Amino acid sequence: MSVARAKTGFRSGADSQPSEHPARSDLHYPLHDRIITVTRCGRICFDGRKINLSAAFAGQNVGIKEIGEKIWLVSFMQYDLGFFDHECLRVECAPNPFEAKVLPMCPE
């Protein structure tokens, strides 16, 4: 180890071990219709279609629930990620659950 790295504690990418994040196979979605594991490239394979979600969810189980005619909700843990239908091949964002809910001011 070089003196500069010994003083700062910095480790280069070559020195560090890759961190592996195991899939959360223990996640269950009892209120959903299906549980699907996201592919390494971040897709959900659903009824012969490849729906783009995000590579950040690779290897993770997500819940799929039909909420309307051919409209599906995608959830991870307790969070609703978004929706897709049979025409769109990507997940559209769900409303932000952390968004500030501000009521309009009432004139006096």
SULMOLIN-V137774 format. One record per residue. N is the residue number from 1. RES is the residue in three letters. SS is DSSP state (~ for helix, > for strand, _ for the rest). OMEGA is omega in whole degrees, 0 to 359 (* if undefined). Layout:
n=N res=RES ss=SS omega=OMEGA
n=N res=RES ss=SS omega=OMEGA
This chain:
n=1 res=MET ss=_ omega=181
n=2 res=SER ss=_ omega=181
n=3 res=VAL ss=~ omega=181
n=4 res=ALA ss=~ omega=180
n=5 res=ARG ss=~ omega=179
n=6 res=ALA ss=~ omega=181
n=7 res=LYS ss=~ omega=185
n=8 res=THR ss=~ omega=184
n=9 res=GLY ss=_ omega=181
n=10 res=PHE ss=_ omega=176
n=11 res=ARG ss=_ omega=179
n=12 res=SER ss=_ omega=180
n=13 res=GLY ss=_ omega=180
n=14 res=ALA ss=_ omega=182
n=15 res=ASP ss=_ omega=187
n=16 res=SER ss=_ omega=177
n=17 res=GLN ss=_ omega=177
n=18 res=PRO ss=_ omega=178
n=19 res=SER ss=_ omega=179
n=20 res=GLU ss=_ omega=179
n=21 res=HIS ss=_ omega=182
n=22 res=PRO ss=_ omega=179
n=23 res=ALA ss=_ omega=178
n=24 res=ARG ss=_ omega=181
n=25 res=SER ss=_ omega=179
n=26 res=ASP ss=_ omega=179
n=27 res=LEU ss=_ omega=179
n=28 res=HIS ss=_ omega=181
n=29 res=TYR ss=_ omega=186
n=30 res=PRO ss=_ omega=181
n=31 res=LEU ss=_ omega=181
n=32 res=HIS ss=_ omega=182
n=33 res=ASP ss=_ omega=183
n=34 res=ARG ss=> omega=170
n=35 res=ILE ss=> omega=183
n=36 res=ILE ss=> omega=176
n=37 res=THR ss=> omega=180
n=38 res=VAL ss=_ omega=181
n=39 res=THR ss=_ omega=179
n=40 res=ARG ss=_ omega=180
n=41 res=CYS ss=_ omega=174
n=42 res=GLY ss=_ omega=181
n=43 res=ARG ss=> omega=172
n=44 res=ILE ss=> omega=177
n=45 res=CYS ss=> omega=190
n=46 res=PHE ss=> omega=179
n=47 res=ASP ss=_ omega=178
n=48 res=GLY ss=_ omega=179
n=49 res=ARG ss=> omega=175
n=50 res=LYS ss=> omega=184
n=51 res=ILE ss=> omega=179
n=52 res=ASN ss=> omega=176
n=53 res=LEU ss=_ omega=177
n=54 res=SER ss=_ omega=177
n=55 res=ALA ss=~ omega=177
n=56 res=ALA ss=~ omega=180
n=57 res=PHE ss=~ omega=182
n=58 res=ALA ss=_ omega=179
n=59 res=GLY ss=_ omega=182
n=60 res=GLN ss=_ omega=174
n=61 res=ASN ss=> omega=175
n=62 res=VAL ss=> omega=177
n=63 res=GLY ss=> omega=179
n=64 res=ILE ss=> omega=181
n=65 res=LYS ss=> omega=177
n=66 res=GLU ss=> omega=182
n=67 res=ILE ss=> omega=178
n=68 res=GLY ss=> omega=180
n=69 res=GLU ss=_ omega=180
n=70 res=LYS ss=_ omega=174
n=71 res=ILE ss=> omega=187
n=72 res=TRP ss=> omega=176
n=73 res=LEU ss=> omega=177
n=74 res=VAL ss=> omega=181
n=75 res=SER ss=> omega=173
n=76 res=PHE ss=> omega=187
n=77 res=MET ss=_ omega=180
n=78 res=GLN ss=_ omega=184
n=79 res=TYR ss=> omega=173
n=80 res=ASP ss=> omega=184
n=81 res=LEU ss=> omega=182
n=82 res=GLY ss=> omega=186
n=83 res=PHE ss=> omega=169
n=84 res=PHE ss=> omega=176
n=85 res=ASP ss=> omega=184
n=86 res=HIS ss=_ omega=179
n=87 res=GLU ss=_ omega=182
n=88 res=CYS ss=_ omega=182
n=89 res=LEU ss=_ omega=174
n=90 res=ARG ss=> omega=181
n=91 res=VAL ss=_ omega=176
n=92 res=GLU ss=> omega=185
n=93 res=CYS ss=> omega=172
n=94 res=ALA ss=_ omega=176
n=95 res=PRO ss=_ omega=182
n=96 res=ASN ss=_ omega=181
n=97 res=PRO ss=_ omega=181
n=98 res=PHE ss=_ omega=181
n=99 res=GLU ss=_ omega=178
n=100 res=ALA ss=_ omega=179
n=101 res=LYS ss=_ omega=184
n=102 res=VAL ss=_ omega=178
n=103 res=LEU ss=_ omega=178
n=104 res=PRO ss=_ omega=179
n=105 res=MET ss=_ omega=180
n=106 res=CYS ss=_ omega=178
n=107 res=PRO ss=_ omega=182
n=108 res=GLU ss=_ omega=*
